[in-house]
Amino acid sequence: MKKKFLLLIPILFMAVLISGCQQTNNDNQPIEKQIIKVGYFPNVTHAQALIGIGNGYFQETMGDNIEIKTTVFNAGPSEIEALFAGEIDIGYIGPSPAVNGFIKSNGESLRVISGAVSGGASLVVQPELYDAFQQEGIKALENKIIASPQQGNTQDISLRHYIKENNLESKTTIMPTKNADQLILFTKKEIDGAWSPEPWASRLIQEVSAKRLIDERTLWENNQLCITHVIANTDFINEHPELVKKWLQAHIDITEWINDNPDEAKSIANSEIEKLTTQKLPDEVLNIAWKMFDISVNPVKNSVYTFGQWAYEQGFLGDTEPDLTNLYDLKYLNETANTEY
């Protein structure tokens, strides 16, 4: 994998030189390329997509007859709607919108085909609340306001479950608040804490002196919980299984390369974030955030099933208990990775 990445730049340079030469078949007719429509977020927890699309490795693996068309999203529900509309074939997304999309389509429109990132969320709090928690324990959260990124999203569901499990439902206020607004409210001391994904949790720590009270990984079996996985449109899976396998091979390769080359991976991911958003993460934020999640193709299925159950109990999935039996289609991942997830 490392050698492939090192060779990739000259390969892409040569591709630019010959891009004016259109491919033709034996009858000298232009070859129509198969388009793969891919969605992802400009976020460090979508590292494989950022790096593999940014440096061209996905394109190299898929081949010259494939055109990768990308769409960048800032919210999971909009990515799911795009998948419903046939505008996304493969997407990198969090568990909550994927489960919602699966249920909304009666289990027909999508499947999870791989894991991508585990961990990557924390409860960060005001320094005085952190100190109080060391003395009083969970009681310190009474009469406090804790923010989550969005009502019903993955971190919101985790926060609500944590509050319920500790009998704080009537004593602690949950305030769904956009990640960027959390920085402002934290500075004004209008919130006492936030259950936030990376890099926002680390930004709160670096920029407004928050303290990390809970790394969510510590609340889960084997310190593993899904924060990003790979989904695919079921029509695309059925019609193009060979392309699904090729994509997953590249996804596995990139995952291994990221873990072997974390410094270079961080640099490429941050450069891509800057291209997509015009703003890169400060190095001190990126370095802390990167340590808070694990890059892995393990889908951590049990954590997603648990998120689904919690979301149902919290009233986000309707009146019928969700059946997530067919949420996963991992046969191509298992074949490609030569393991059983």
N, C-alpha and C positions, 0 to 999 in steps of 0.2 A: 504493500500500500504506500509506504513512504517513497519508494522509487517512483511509483506512478505519479505521486504528487509533484515530485521534483521534475519529472519529465513533462508535466502538464503545461507549463508556461510556453516552452517552445512549440509544443503541439498546437496550442491555441493560437500562437503567432502565425504558424503556417496556415492554420485554418482561415485566419483573416486574409492572408495573401491570396488564397485560392477561392475566397468566398464569391468572387465575381463569376466563377465558372459554375454554371448551374448543372446539377446532376441530370443525366439523361439515361433512358433505357436503350435497349438494342435497336429500337426503331427511331432513336434520336428524339424521343418525346420526353418532356420534363417529368421527373419522378415526383409524384405528390407525396409530401411528407406527412407522416402521422403526427398529430398534435397531442401532446400530453399537457393538460391544464393543472397547474400545481398552485396550492395556496399555503401561505405560512405567515408568521408574524415577524416584524423586525425586532426580535427579542432574543437575548442570550439563551433562553430555554428552548429556542428553536434552532440550536446550533448546527445540526446536520444540514438543515435546509439553507441556512445562511452561508455556510462554508461550501457545501457541494454545488449550490447554484451559483454562488459568487465566483468560485474559481473554475467552474466549468466541468467539474468531475462527473456530475450527473449527466451532462451532455455527452461527455466522452464515453461513458459507459453505455448510454442508450443508443449511440450511433448516429451516423450522418442522416439516416432516413427519418429521424425523430426530431420534431421541433418542440422544445419545452416553453410553454407560455405560462408566465408566473403572474400571480395576483397577490399583493401584500395586504393583509387585513390587520385591523387593530382590535377586533372583537370576535369572539367565537361564533355568536349567533349569525353574524353577517357571512362568515365563511360557510356555515351550514346552509344558509339560504342560497348561497352561490352553488353549493353542491346539489341542492334540490333542483336548481334551475339548469343543471347540466354544465355549469361554468367551471366546475372543479372536478378533476378526476382523482387526484391524490392531494391530501391536505395534512399539515402538521397543526395540531389543535389540542386543547385541554380536555380532560375527561368529562366535565359537566356539559359543555355544548355537544360533545359527541353522543353522550347518553341521551340528552334531550332530543337530538336529531334522530337517533335510532328509534326512540319511542314515538316521536311525532310522525314518523313515516311508517309506523307499525312494523318496524324492523326490516323494511324493504330497501331503503336507499343507501345505506352505508355499512361498512364493516371496519373494525380496527384490524390493521394488518401487521402492525409492529409497535413496540415501544420506542421511545426516543430519549426522554429525560425523566429522571426520578428525583424527588425532593424539591428544593427550590422555593420553599415558602416558610415564613417565620412570623411569630408574633413579636413585634418590636414595640417598646413602650417608652414613656417619658422616664428620665433617670430617677426621679423621685418614686415613681411607681415600681421601677425595678428594685430599688432599695427596700421599699415596703414589702414587696413580694418575698424577698429573702428573709424577712422577719416574720411575716404573717401568713405566708403561703397564699393559697387561692383566695382567701378572704380579702386580700388587697385589691381584687378586681371588682369588689362590690361598689356600686354607685359610680362606676367608671364608664366612659364612652370609648368603645373600640370600633375602629373602622374596618370595613372590608371593601374590596375593589368594586363589587357589583352584586346586587341582590341575586342569590341563586347561583353565583359562579362558584368555582371549585373552592377557593379560599373562604368565601362566605359560608359555604356548607360546612367546612371544617370548623370554622369559628363557632357557628351555631351549635354544632355537635359538642364542642368542647365546653361551651357555656352550659348547655343542658346537662352534660355528664357531671358537671361540678355544681349543679343546683343553683345556678346564677341567673336563670331565665328572667326572673322578676327583679333582679338586682343590678344587672349590667345591660347597658344600652348598646345595641349593634347599629352602626351607622354606615350603610353602603355609600362609598365615596370614591370617585375616580382616583386612581393612583397619584396623578399629578397634583390633585387638590389636597391629598393627604399631607403633602409637604407643607403646604400653606397652613392648614389647620393645625398641624403639629407644632409649627413655629408659634402660632397664636395660642397654643395650649387649649385649643377647642376640642381636641381629641386626646385621650390618654394613651392610646396605642393603636396599632393597626396589624391585622393579619394579612400580610402582603406577599406577593410573589417576587422573585428576583427579576430585575435588579433593584426594584423599588424598595424592598426591605433594606438592602445595603445602602441605597441612596438616603433613606431616612436616618440611618446610622451615621453616615459620613457627612451629610449636609445639615442635619438639624439635631444632631447629638442624641438620637434615639439609642436604646440599648436592646440587644436581642435577648428576649426572655425565653422564647421557645423556638428551637429549630424543629419544624414539624416532623422531620424524619424520625426524631426520637420518640414520637407517639405511635409509630407504626412497626409492625413485625419486620425484623431484619433491616430496619431503618429505610424501608423502601415504600414509596408511594408515587403513583404516576402523576406527573404534571404536564407532560406532553407525550402524545402518541401519534401514530400515523394512521390516517383513515383513508379509505378509498370508496369511490362510488361503486355500488354493486354491479351496475351495468358494465363499467370499465373492467372490473375483475373478471366478469364472465366472458367479455368479448376479447380481452387482451391479457390473458394470464401470463404470457411470456414477457410482456412489458412490466407487469407487476413484479415478476421475479427479477428482472434486470434492475428495476428501481431499488428493490430491497437489497440486492447485491451491493449496489453503490452505497446505500444507506448503511449497511453493515461495515463496508470498507471505511467510510468516512468516520463512523463511530469509533472504530479501532484506531484510526489515525489521530483523531482528536485526543483520545486517551494517551496515546504515545507521544504526542506533541502539543501539550497544553498551552505553552507560551505562544507558539505560532498559531494555534487554533484561536486563542483569544484575540490575537492581533487581526486575523482575517475576519473573524466574526464582528469585531468592533468596526473595522473598515466598511463592512457591508451595512451595518447599522447606520453608519454615517451617510453612506450613499442613499439609503432608503428614507432616512429621516432628517438629514442635514446636520445631525448632532451625534457625536460619538460619546461613549461613556468615559468619564475620567478614569484613569488607570487604577486609582485607589479603590473606586467603586467596583470596577470590573474584576479586580483581583480578589476582592472579598466575595462578591457575588458568585464567582466561578467555583469557589470552594463549597458553596451551599447546595449544589446539585450534582447528580451523577449522570454521565452520558452513557446510556445503555439501551440496547434493543429489547431488553426484557420488558414485556408489556405490563408487568405487575398487575395481573388481572384482578386479584382479590381486592386490591385497593380501589379499583374502579367499580367493582360490584358493591363494595362498601359505600363509596360515594353515592351510587345510585340508590341504595337503601336509605341512606341518610336523607338524600334529597326528597325521596318519597315521604319519609316520616315528617319532614319539615314542610310538606305541602307543595313542593315545586313540580311534582310529576303527575298531578291529577289524583283521582280517587282509586285507581286500580294499581295494585302493587306491580312494579315493572318486572317483566320477564326479559332478562338480558342474556338468555341462553345463547342466542345466535349473534351476539354483538361482535364476537371475534371470528376472524378467518385467518388463522396463523399457519396454514399448511405451507404456503410459499416461504414464509419466514423460517419455519422449521426445516424445510428442504434446503434452503440456501445457507442457513447458519449451521446445519447439521446437528441440531439439538431439538429438544422438545420443550416448548414454552406453554 
